[in-house]
Structure formats: structure tokens, C-alpha cells
Amino acid sequence: MKARVTWVDGKMFVGESGSGHAVVMDGAVEAGGRNAGIRPMEMLLIGMGGCTCFDVVMILEKGRQQITDCVAAIEAERADTDPKVFTKIHVHFTVTGRKLDPAKVERAIALSAEKYCSASIMLGQTATITHDFELVEAP
């Protein structure tokens, strides 16, 4: 896996993935940025959310669950001093589908957190990560 980050100007950077996708990152105005892009630490949380949602959807589909949507709402706290690592992360899943089995959803989330989601497992080295979920019956 490869990535490239290029400085544009000020506190703005463009990150490019090895798969050919790009994202703009920028700092807050008070840090010298123009607020024209996502913050790098926000990108870490989004990456973790994408990783765990990917796992949960795949596990539930393999388990023949009729899933139609999966949203991970993530809240995090950081250390007050440098390095300002994440210290607490909470992931609230909203899983939508037809006749979803709560035990299978809970198991899919646990498997992602404990075995499959590389991002969660890495961030879990500095942060306490918790999860909960709600089920929504699809029409």
C-alpha cells in the first residue's frame, strides 16, 4: 500500500492514495489554515469508521442478514498535551435492514473490533474504544 501527501500552501495538503483517489486536508484558521479541507486527525476517525463499517456490512451479508444501511457515528476525545493522541473513541452503529438478528449484529461489531478492523485495532493501542448499536427496521 502506498500514499502520497503533497503540500499545496499554507497548511493545506493533498493526500493521494495508491488506488488513485485524492482528498484535501487543511488546518483550522487559528492554526494558520483556511479551513478548506478535512483535518488529518478527522481523517483517522473517518478511516476507522470506514474500516469497521466495511467489516460489519460484509459479515452481516455473509450471515444472510437483509442489511440495507450501516452508519457509524463516532465521537472521540484526545489527550490535552502533545502528542494529542485519541484517548477515548465511541462508535454508535445504526444498522438498518429487514428482520435483523440483534445477536448477529452485535457479533459482527465485535468481530470487526477484535479481529478484522486494522484501524480500530491500531487506534485501540492508545484509546479506549467502545461500541453500541441500534437497529432500524427497513420499510
Disulfide bonds with the S-S distance in Angstrom:
none
